[in-house]
Amino acid sequence: MIPCPPPDFNPRRPKLAFPPGATDCHAHVFGPADRYDYAPNRGYTPPDVLLEHYQHMLATLGVERAVLVQPSVYGTDNRAHLDALASAGPSFRMVAVVDDDVADGELERMAAAGVRGVRINAVNQGGLSLDILERMAARLNPLAWHIQLFVEVAKIAELEQRLAALPVPVVIDHMGHTTADKGLDHPGFQALLRLLRGGNTWVKLSGAYRLSREPRPPFSDIVPYARALIAAAPERCVWGTDWPHPMVNDRPMPNDGDLADLLADWAPADAQRRAILVDNPARLYGFN
């Protein structure tokens, strides 16, 4: 259980002006640890980073909406994020983690609270197994929810046919969790592009600092990947900070103002950025 450093609590205001309704589609909150227990089989231990810290970061960036994503360290205990969701109000949504035997009534309760999907994390210790993929999709279809999937890029090629056949949308975390050294022709990345073109798959433009060979922004070696994803499905790309950046132990902690400015290179046109930041998330997460 590796300890994680905290985020940079002094985000700078980005040079890029975010449009009204801009949405951060991937973030977590942690703690207080004495109120919300961590899973014993977790892969890391974060510090307390609370909703008010996150909201300060959003206000600095000029982001009005957000999606909290249940992290692996809480397992299927969604209390911390459901409580944060209730406190934050209608400008927030959530992606939960549940077992495949979760009661229908619990799913309906979470839907009313603002949950819009279930995450399967096959990268971090403590996440759900891919074995439940089809069963979970069948459970979520009546709710009009989606499956969010965090897997290594090589796994996407293996899963391509299964994902394409699911009856619910699939949202792929962190640009497919590829790394800059693998190249655009990597079979997993090409499978992701095919899935995006197929019409049922979305992707989060997030986590560039995890994927780049560069220790600090602008992470220029990730630009071709982000642009390829946007070109494949500009109407199904969303953006996220991945705040508070858990498990950034091998490089400097990024400042979220710097991460926000990466979008100017990934999506140079104003209309393109508006789709990624406002229109696409509004459809996926049900923002009015």
C-alpha positions in Angstrom: 0.0 0.0 0.0 2.1 2.8 -1.4 1.5 6.3 0.1 0.6 9.0 -2.4 1.7 12.6 -2.3 -1.0 15.3 -2.2 -1.9 17.4 -5.3 -0.6 20.9 -5.8 -3.1 22.8 -3.7 -2.2 26.1 -5.5 -3.5 25.6 -9.0 -2.8 28.5 -11.4 -5.4 30.0 -13.6 -4.9 28.6 -17.1 -4.2 30.7 -20.2 -7.0 28.8 -21.9 -10.5 30.3 -21.2 -13.0 27.5 -20.5 -16.5 28.0 -21.8 -19.6 28.1 -19.6 -20.7 24.6 -18.6 -17.2 23.2 -18.9 -16.9 19.8 -17.2 -14.1 17.9 -15.5 -15.1 14.3 -16.3 -12.6 12.5 -14.1 -11.7 13.2 -10.5 -11.7 11.7 -7.0 -11.9 12.8 -3.4 -10.3 11.0 -0.5 -11.1 11.1 3.2 -11.4 12.0 5.9 -9.7 8.7 6.5 -11.2 8.4 10.0 -14.7 8.6 8.5 -14.4 6.5 5.3 -12.4 3.2 5.5 -10.1 2.2 2.7 -10.3 -1.3 1.3 -7.7 -3.6 2.9 -6.6 -4.9 -0.5 -5.9 -1.5 -2.0 -2.8 -0.7 -4.0 -2.1 2.7 -2.6 -3.0 5.0 0.3 -3.9 8.6 -0.5 -3.8 11.6 1.8 -7.0 13.4 2.7 -8.0 15.5 -0.3 -11.5 16.8 0.2 -14.4 18.1 -1.8 -13.6 21.7 -0.8 -10.0 21.3 -2.1 -11.4 20.0 -5.4 -14.0 22.8 -5.7 -11.2 25.4 -5.2 -9.3 23.8 -8.1 -12.4 23.8 -10.4 -13.1 27.5 -9.6 -9.6 28.5 -10.4 -9.7 26.7 -13.8 -13.2 28.1 -14.6 -14.8 24.6 -14.6 -18.5 24.6 -13.6 -19.4 20.8 -13.7 -17.7 17.7 -12.6 -17.8 13.9 -12.5 -16.5 12.0 -9.4 -15.2 8.6 -10.1 -15.1 5.9 -7.4 -11.4 4.9 -7.0 -10.1 1.4 -6.4 -9.0 2.2 -2.8 -12.7 2.3 -1.6 -13.7 -0.9 -3.4 -17.5 -1.0 -3.6 -18.0 1.2 -0.6 -19.3 4.3 -2.4 -20.1 6.4 0.7 -17.3 9.0 0.4 -18.2 9.9 -3.2 -22.0 9.7 -2.7 -21.7 12.0 0.2 -19.5 14.4 -1.8 -22.0 14.2 -4.7 -24.9 15.1 -2.3 -22.9 18.1 -0.9 -21.8 19.4 -4.4 -25.3 19.4 -5.8 -26.7 19.2 -9.4 -23.5 20.4 -11.1 -21.9 17.1 -10.2 -22.4 13.5 -11.4 -20.7 10.2 -10.3 -19.4 6.9 -11.6 -19.7 4.2 -9.0 -18.2 0.7 -8.4 -20.6 -2.0 -7.5 -20.7 -5.8 -7.3 -22.7 -7.6 -10.0 -25.2 -8.8 -7.3 -26.0 -5.3 -6.2 -29.8 -4.8 -5.6 -31.9 -3.1 -8.2 -33.1 -0.7 -5.5 -29.6 0.4 -4.7 -28.9 1.1 -8.4 -32.1 3.1 -8.6 -31.2 5.0 -5.4 -27.8 5.9 -6.9 -29.3 6.9 -10.2 -31.6 9.4 -8.3 -28.5 10.7 -6.5 -26.6 11.5 -9.8 -24.7 8.3 -10.6 -24.5 7.6 -14.3 -22.2 4.7 -14.7 -20.1 1.9 -13.2 -16.4 1.6 -13.4 -14.4 -1.6 -13.9 -10.7 -1.0 -13.0 -8.4 -3.8 -14.3 -5.2 -1.8 -13.6 -5.2 -1.0 -9.9 -5.4 -3.5 -7.1 -8.9 -3.6 -5.6 -10.8 -3.0 -8.8 -13.6 -5.1 -10.3 -12.9 -8.1 -12.6 -13.5 -8.0 -16.3 -15.4 -11.2 -15.8 -18.5 -9.2 -14.9 -18.5 -7.0 -18.0 -21.4 -8.5 -19.8 -23.5 -9.1 -16.7 -23.0 -5.6 -15.5 -23.8 -4.1 -18.9 -27.1 -6.0 -18.9 -27.9 -4.6 -15.4 -27.1 -1.0 -16.4 -29.0 -1.0 -19.7 -32.4 -0.2 -18.2 -30.9 2.7 -16.3 -29.3 4.2 -19.4 -25.9 4.1 -17.6 -22.5 3.4 -19.1 -19.5 1.1 -18.3 -16.3 3.0 -17.6 -13.2 0.9 -18.2 -9.7 1.3 -17.0 -7.4 -1.2 -18.7 -3.9 -1.4 -20.1 -3.9 -0.5 -23.8 -2.9 -4.0 -24.9 -6.0 -5.4 -23.2 -8.2 -3.2 -25.5 -7.3 -5.3 -28.5 -8.3 -8.5 -26.6 -11.6 -6.9 -25.5 -12.5 -5.2 -28.8 -15.3 -7.6 -29.9 -16.7 -7.9 -26.3 -16.8 -4.1 -25.9 -18.4 -3.5 -29.4 -21.2 -6.0 -28.5 -22.2 -4.4 -25.2 -25.7 -2.9 -25.0 -24.5 0.2 -23.2 -21.9 2.9 -24.0 -18.3 2.2 -23.0 -16.1 5.0 -21.7 -12.3 4.3 -21.8 -10.2 6.0 -19.1 -7.0 8.0 -19.7 -6.7 7.8 -23.5 -6.6 4.0 -23.4 -3.8 4.0 -20.8 -1.3 3.9 -23.7 2.2 5.3 -23.3 4.1 7.5 -25.7 6.8 4.9 -26.4 4.2 2.4 -27.8 3.4 4.4 -30.9 0.2 5.2 -32.7 0.3 1.8 -34.5 0.1 -0.2 -31.3 -2.6 -2.9 -31.8 -4.4 -1.8 -28.6 -4.5 1.9 -29.6 -5.7 1.0 -33.1 -8.4 -1.2 -31.5 -9.5 1.8 -29.5 -9.7 4.0 -32.6 -11.9 1.4 -34.3 -14.2 1.2 -31.2 -14.5 5.0 -31.2 -15.4 5.0 -34.9 -18.0 2.2 -34.2 -20.2 4.6 -32.4 -20.7 3.0 -28.9 -17.3 3.9 -27.3 -16.2 7.2 -25.6 -12.8 8.1 -24.4 -11.5 10.4 -21.6 -8.7 12.8 -22.6 -6.9 12.6 -19.3 -3.8 11.4 -17.6 -1.3 12.7 -20.1 1.3 13.0 -17.3 1.0 9.3 -16.7 1.6 8.5 -20.4 4.3 10.9 -21.4 8.1 10.3 -21.4 8.4 14.0 -20.4 8.4 14.7 -16.7 6.7 18.1 -17.0 4.2 19.7 -19.3 3.5 20.2 -22.2 3.9 16.5 -22.7 4.3 17.1 -26.4 4.7 13.3 -27.1 1.1 12.8 -26.2 -0.3 15.4 -28.6 -0.5 12.9 -31.6 -2.5 10.4 -29.4 -5.0 13.0 -28.2 -5.5 14.3 -31.7 -6.0 10.8 -33.2 -8.7 10.1 -30.6 -10.5 13.4 -31.3 -10.3 12.8 -35.0 -11.8 9.3 -34.6 -14.9 10.5 -32.6 -15.0 14.2 -31.8 -18.5 13.8 -30.5 -17.5 11.1 -28.0 -14.4 12.6 -26.4 -14.6 14.2 -22.9 -11.8 15.8 -20.8 -10.7 15.2 -17.2 -8.1 16.4 -14.8 -7.6 13.0 -12.9 -7.4 15.2 -9.8 -5.9 14.7 -7.2 -3.5 12.6 -9.3 -3.1 9.5 -7.2 0.1 7.5 -7.5 2.2 10.2 -9.1 5.3 9.1 -7.3 7.9 9.0 -10.1 7.7 12.6 -11.4 6.8 16.1 -10.3 3.2 16.6 -9.3 1.5 18.5 -12.1 -0.3 21.8 -11.6 -3.9 21.6 -12.9 -3.6 24.9 -14.7 -0.8 23.4 -16.8 -3.0 20.3 -17.5 -5.9 22.5 -18.6 -3.7 24.3 -21.1 -2.9 21.1 -22.8 -6.3 21.2 -24.5 -5.2 24.1 -26.6 -2.8 21.8 -28.5 -5.0 18.8 -28.5 -8.1 20.6 -29.8 -7.0 23.9 -31.4 -10.5 25.0 -32.6 -12.9 26.7 -30.1 -15.9 24.6 -31.4 -13.9 21.4 -30.9 -13.0 22.3 -27.3 -16.6 23.3 -26.6 -17.8 19.9 -27.7 -15.2 18.1 -25.6 -15.8 20.3 -22.5 -19.5 21.1 -22.6 -21.7 19.3 -25.2 -20.3 15.8 -25.0 -20.3 15.5 -21.2 -23.8 17.0 -21.1 -25.1 14.1 -23.2 -23.1 11.4 -21.5 -23.8 12.4 -17.9 -27.2 14.0 -18.3 -26.4 17.6 -17.5 -29.2 20.0 -18.5 
